[in-house]
Structures are given as structure tokens and as C-alpha cells.
Amino acid sequence: MNSQDLEKYNLIKENSTGFIEHKRGLIAVSGKEAVQFLNGLITNDVAKLEEDALMFAAFPNAQGRLLAVVRVMKKDEKFLFETEAATHEKVYQNLFRFTFAGDFFVADLTENYRFFRIFNLKSQISNSIGFQTEFGTDYFIPNEETEKFLDGLKNQNAVEISDELYEVLRIEQGIPLYGVDMDETTIVPELGIENLISYNKGCYIGQEIIARIHFRGHIAKQLTGLILSEPPALAGGLFEQELKSPEGKNAGRITSVTFSPKLQKTIALAFVRYDYLAEGTELKVGDQTATVKNLPFIE
């Protein structure tokens, strides 16, 4: 991390506002049969979603493997789906194919908005769509309102976050990234995201496999954190090496790694096998020690 990013990092940790613009997808779903269709496609129960409330959900395939993680908000009798750029088109096509089957309408709103992830700001902004997070708020700002929004951030002395700095903050928060920490080989429960799955609603695509994993007691592996024994200069190449138990057994694999200035440690996201998931468990990756840490690294 360069000195400018480190200065911004410290400001954000001291509760200053920071922002970054990303590409994200925003899709609206409506219609009298929306709940019925949606509950057949995703892991969570939109029937329980109240106005202006939001929930996490996943789109699984028939094998219970991950197509996308989304946030769903109920607003003005519509369901707003928010997802990563990498999964936007996949989510849209998954939803749109049912528009001819009943009272179910899908509109892609992505091109009407710009997306900003804001740290240390939880206020409501008029004309925007806000998804609150543990560290701030994600805003979809109408295109015509963007310059005004950015001027407001600058007036608050908000700092603009680089991609490199965001990667540090993302990993500290334990936020998985599609195509990096998760993909179509990931079985949905392996993400370990709280309240991602409803086990009480009716059938949906992939439900049988996901439920079987849940009711047998545990998943084979789960995304978790690791604290590494070496500084970042020696952390390269870790993605190519498997995690091993002290006895030399396969214990998982690393997906993302960075150096946390606050912790003064190299940290990583990794899929770790169930037998080694307990916080404090020491594993090996190459010549390094990797200690299991529950996510997030920093509250």
C-alpha cells in the first residue's frame, strides 16, 4: 500500500467518510406472482420481506452450486435485486425467463444509476436507492444526480478509495468477491453468510442438496479468515499452494490475501475444511503458519 492509500486508510479507520464507485447490477421485479416465482429461484424467503427491508439470498443451480449472491430490498411493492457486475447478466437472465409464465415482470435498471460504496455514512439521500451495510451504505444514484452527490461527498471531505485500498478493506471485512473467492464450483452453504438461506420455505432450485448438507450437520468446508505468519513481501504465490494440517493433510485453499495496516498482519480469505474451522487452529501453507480467524477480521 502506498503512502497516500495508507493515509486514507487511517482516516477511514478514524471514522472519516470514504467512497468508491463500482459497477453493480440493479434489477426490479414486480407482479402478483413475484413472490411465488422468486421463492422458487433463490435461497431466502421474500414473502417475509417487509417494505424497505433487505435480505441476502443466493441463486443456486440444480446441484446447489452458486450462480450469484444478491441483496434483495422490497420497495414500493417491487423487489430490487442488487448484485456484482460479474453476475448481473446471469441474474437478469435467470429472472427474465419467467416473464412469459405469469404475472411476473423484470426490469433492468442498471444503466439508469451509478453505484457508490460509502464507508462511515448511513444517512438517507433523496432520489437514491440505499443498501445499508455494517460499515456504511451502498447507494445507487440516478445518473442525473451523480455530480450533485459527488459534490456533497467532497464538501464532507470524503476520501476517494482506490481499487488497491478497497481490496484491503474488503478482505478485512470478509466480503467475498465472485470470480475470486466464490464461483460456480462453490456450494452455497460453504460461504457461511448469515441468514443467506431459509430452511423453512418451500422448494427452490438446488434446495434438496442444500437442505441435505444442513440437516446432516455440517458442510465439508467453509469460507473463513486466516492470519499468516509472514509479511506481505513473502506472501506471494500462496494461491497456488494448498493449506495443510499439522499432520500434512489437505485443509483447504486461500482465495484472497492482503496486508492489514491496523492488525499489522498478512490476512487471507480461504476455504477451510470443517475439521480445521475452529478459530485459533494453526495450519501450514508452504513454510508459513496460517491461523484460522472468524470473519470479519475487524468489526
N, C-alpha and C positions, 0 to 999 in steps of 0.2 A: 504494500500500500504506500503510495507516495505521500509526501508531507501535507499536500493540500487535502487529500482524502482523509488523512488522519485527523486533521483539524476539524473537518466536517463531521467525522465520526464522533469525536469528543463533544462537539456541540449537540449532536442528536442525543447522545447519552446523557447530556445535561438538560434534556427536555426541550431543546430548540426544535423548531419545525423543519423537516426535510422533505423533499419531494423528488419523484422520478416519474417520467412518462413512459408507459409501456404500451404495447399492442395487446389488447384483450378483446374477447368477443362478448357481445350483449345481444341476447335473443329473447323476444317476448312471446309467450304462449297464452292463448285465451280460448274461450269456448265452454259450452256447458259440459262437455265431456273431457275437459282438460285434465281434471284430477284422475279420472279413470285411465286415460291413456298414459299420463306421466307416471302413475304408480305402477304401471306395467313395464316401465323402462328403466327406472332409477332405484337406487338402494334405500332412499329415505321416503317418508310418508308426507306428501304435500297436503294431504287432507287435514293435517294438524297445523298447518302453517297459517298464522294469523296475519292480518293486514300490517304491512311494514316490517314484519319479522323476516328473518332469513335462516337458512339451514345449509349445511354441506350435504352433498349427495354425489354418488358416482354412477356413471353409465358403465355397466359391465357387459361383456359379451356372453354367449351361451355357456362358456366354460368358466364364468365368474372372473374373467381377467379384465383389466382396466382399459376402457376406451377413453375416459375423461373424468376428472374431478371438477365439479361445478359448485357454485353457490347459487341458491335459489331464493329470491325475495318475492313475496306477494305484495302487489301494489296495484290499487285501483282495479281489483278483480282480474288482474293479469299475473302471470308468473314470469319473473325476469330471471333468465339464466345467464350467469357470468362465468367465463372460462378463459383459459390461456389461449394465446394466439395459435399455438401448436395443435390445439384440439377444437378450435372454433368451428371449422368446416365440418368436422366429424360429428360434433354435437348438433349442428344445424341440420345436416342430412338425416341424422338419426330421428330428429323430431319431425322434419318436413314430410317424411314418407308416410306419415299417418294423417296428413291433412285431407286426404280424399276418403278417409274411412269413417268420418263422423263430424260432429260439431267440435272441431279442433283446428285452431288457427295458429300459424307460426310466422313471426316477422323478425327478420334480421335487422337489428338497429345499429349494428356496429359502426357503419360508415357515418352515422349522424353524430357520433360522440368521439371525444378523445379521453383516454384513460390516464389518471394520475394516482399513484400510490403515495399517500401522505403519512409521514411519521409525526406523532405527537400533535395531532389535530383531530378532534372528534365533533366539531360543530357542524350544523346543518347549513348547506349552501343552497340558496334558491335556484330552481331550474335544473339542479343536478340530481343524479342518482347516486346515493352513497351507501357503500357496504362497509360497516364498521368492522375493524379488526382489533386484535389485542394491543397493537402498537399505534393505532391511528385510524384513518379512514381511507378507503379506496373510492375515488369519485369518477363517474362518467360525466363529463362536462359537454354540453351541446357545442358543436363546432363554433357557432357564432358567439359563444360566451367565453371561449378559451382565453383570449387576450386579457379580458377583464379579470378572469380567475388568476392568471399568472401575475398580473399587476398586483392583485391583492396579496398573493404569496410574497412577492418581493417587498411590499410595504410592511410585511411582518418579519422581514429579514430572514425569510425561509432560505435554506441552503439547498442547492440542486445536487442531487446524488448521482454520481457516475455509475456505470454498469459494474465497475470493479468494486466500488464501495457497497453497492446494493447486494452483490454476491456475499460479502461478509455478513451484512445484516440478515440476509435471507437464511444463511446457514445457522447463524446464532439463534434465529427464531425457529429453526427446524422446519422451514417451509420447503416441501419437495417440489421439484420442477419437472414437468413432463418432458420426456426425452433424455433426462439426465438421471433423476432419482427414481423415476417410475415410467412405465411404458406398458405395451400390450402383453408383456410377459408377467406383469405384476398381478397377483391375485388380490382383489380389493381389500380384504381384511388385513393384508400384510402392511398396509400403510399406517395402521394404528391411529387413524384420525378419529377423535372422539365424536360420537353422535353422527357418524357418516352413514350408518346402516340401521334401519329399523328391522327388528326381528319379529315384529308383531303384526305387520300388514300382510296383504295378500301376495300372490305370486308375481314375480317380475323376471325378466331375462337374467339368467345366471343365479337365480335365488337358491336353487336346490344345492348347488355346490357351496355357496357362501354360507348357507344355513348349516350344512353338514360340518363345515370347519368349525363354526361357532359352537355347535352342540356336542361335538366330540371333545371340546375342552380348550384347544389352542391351535394357533397357526404354526406352520413349520418354521417360519422366520418373520421378522418384523423390522420396519424402518425405525432406527433409533440413532442416538448420538455416540460419538467416540471422542475421547481426548487422547491425543497422541503424545508420545514422549519426546519427539524431536522437533526442532524449529522448522519453519516452512521451507527453508532452503533445502532441507533433506527430505521433504515430504513428496517430491515429485515421483511419478511412476507408481503411486500407491493403487491407482485404479486397476492396474494390470495384475496386482497381487491379491491372493485370497487371504482372508482372515483365518487364523488358525488358533485352536485352543492350546493351552499349555502342553497337552498330550500330543499335539500335532494334527488333530482332526480338523476338517473343514468347519469353519464357524461363521462364514458369510463373506460379504464383499463391500468395499467402500464405493460410494457413488459421487460424493462431493467433498471437497476439503478446502479449508482456508485457515488463516491465522486470525484469532480474535484478540485485538488490542486490549480489550477490557479484561479478559481472562489471562492474557499473556500466554496463551496455549494454542497449538495447532489443533483444530477441531474438524470433525468429519461427520457426514451423514452416511449411514451404512445399513444394509440388510444383515441382521444378525440372527443366527439360528436360535430357536426357542430355548434350548438348554443353557445358553450363554447370555440371555437378555437381562438378567438381574443387574441393576446399577452397581458399579464397582467391580464387575467381572473384568479380569485382565486377559486380553487376547494378544496375539502376535500378528504383525504384518511386516514381513521381511525381518529386519533386526530391531524394529520398533515395538514398544509396548503400546497397546490401544486399550484404554479403559472405558467400559460402557457407561454412558451418561444418558439419563432420561431427557427427552426433549420437552421444552426448549432449553438451550444452554443458558440463556439469560432471560429471566422473567420480564 
